[in-house]
């Protein structure tokens, strides 16, 4: 992810969650595409933001948008 994430700069993160699938992009590069087949997998709930790698850090957010996915 060293070429994807830029420390000390604003980074654009996009998350799409629909049904069992979660997709995640950093600065336009898809870094995760996961399908949760677990019987207890959540299909609805709260949205939370977190970042932790064990070091002391400052986290800031701007221009957060939540949009409903088009239903198929």
C-alpha positions as CSV (number, residue, x, y, z in Angstrom):
1,X,0.0,0.0,0.0
2,X,3.1,2.3,0.1
3,X,2.2,3.7,-3.4
4,X,-1.5,4.0,-2.6
5,X,-1.5,5.8,0.7
6,X,0.2,9.2,1.1
7,X,1.2,10.0,4.7
8,X,0.8,13.7,5.8
9,X,-1.6,14.3,2.9
10,X,-5.3,14.0,2.4
11,X,-6.2,10.6,1.0
12,X,-9.5,9.7,-0.6
13,X,-11.1,6.6,0.7
14,X,-14.2,5.0,-0.8
15,X,-16.2,2.2,0.8
16,X,-19.1,0.4,-0.9
17,X,-21.1,-2.1,1.1
18,X,-24.0,-3.9,-0.3
19,X,-25.5,-7.2,0.7
20,X,-22.6,-9.5,1.6
21,X,-20.0,-7.6,-0.4
22,X,-17.6,-4.8,0.8
23,X,-15.3,-3.0,-1.6
24,X,-12.7,-0.5,-0.5
25,X,-10.5,2.0,-2.5
26,X,-7.7,4.3,-1.4
27,X,-7.0,7.2,-3.8
28,X,-8.9,5.4,-6.6
29,X,-7.0,2.1,-6.2
30,X,-9.1,-0.9,-5.1
31,X,-7.4,-2.5,-2.1
32,X,-10.1,-4.8,-0.9
33,X,-13.1,-6.8,-2.3
34,X,-14.6,-9.0,0.3
35,X,-17.7,-11.2,0.4
36,X,-18.8,-12.2,3.9
37,X,-20.5,-15.6,3.7
38,X,-20.8,-15.8,7.5
39,X,-24.3,-16.6,8.9
40,X,-24.1,-13.7,11.4
41,X,-22.8,-11.1,8.9
42,X,-24.4,-7.8,9.3
43,X,-26.6,-6.4,6.5
44,X,-27.4,-3.2,8.3
45,X,-26.1,-1.1,11.2
46,X,-24.0,1.9,12.2
47,X,-21.1,3.3,10.2
48,X,-17.9,3.8,12.2
49,X,-14.5,5.3,11.3
50,X,-11.3,4.0,12.9
51,X,-7.6,3.8,12.1
52,X,-5.1,2.3,14.4
53,X,-1.7,0.7,13.8
54,X,-0.4,0.8,17.4
55,X,1.2,4.3,17.2
56,X,0.1,7.6,18.5
57,X,-1.5,9.5,15.6
58,X,-3.9,12.2,14.6
59,X,-6.9,11.4,12.4
60,X,-8.9,14.0,10.6
61,X,-11.9,13.7,8.2
62,X,-13.4,16.0,5.7
63,X,-16.1,15.9,3.0
64,X,-17.8,12.7,4.3
65,X,-20.7,11.6,2.2
66,X,-23.1,8.7,2.6
67,X,-25.2,7.7,-0.3
68,X,-27.7,4.9,-0.8
69,X,-26.7,2.3,-3.4
70,X,-29.0,1.8,-6.4
71,X,-31.2,-1.2,-5.7
72,X,-31.1,-3.9,-8.4
